[in-house]
């Protein structure tokens, strides 16, 4: 049975381990996860006005998935938008329900935050097109072109 819950400070070490394993598998560049930064993100997400959420998907009390989302006001309007910053599912559990459950709970949180849109840039270089096709099948639409310039 899978459980989805909000990450807490006791999870930081395991989150860092999973994130670094994920980052090492990415074909695109991402900096390594730092314990202090992960702890700050998780801690600050507990403030009642926080625009952040980090979820964990657990199976038998073991982390098999991590998802993070940030809500913000549009620069030019008083409406909210959300951006999914990370969805990771352990390779041994891909194709199961973990991704679906985390995305469902992210969507619920975004509705609570009164967001009118959720965006998700897929840029690991690993199965990006398959993930995009799956999301399209579940009601997501392609929007724009993502570009990156490393400094």
Secondary structure, DSSP 8 states (H G I E B T S, - for coil): -EEEEE--GGGHHHHHHHHHHHHHH-SS------HHHHHHHHHHTTSTT-SEEEEEEEETTEEEEEEEEEEEE-TTSS-EEEEEEEEEE-GGGTTSSHHHHHHHHHHHHHHHTTEEEEEE---SSSSHHHHHHHHHHTT----S-------
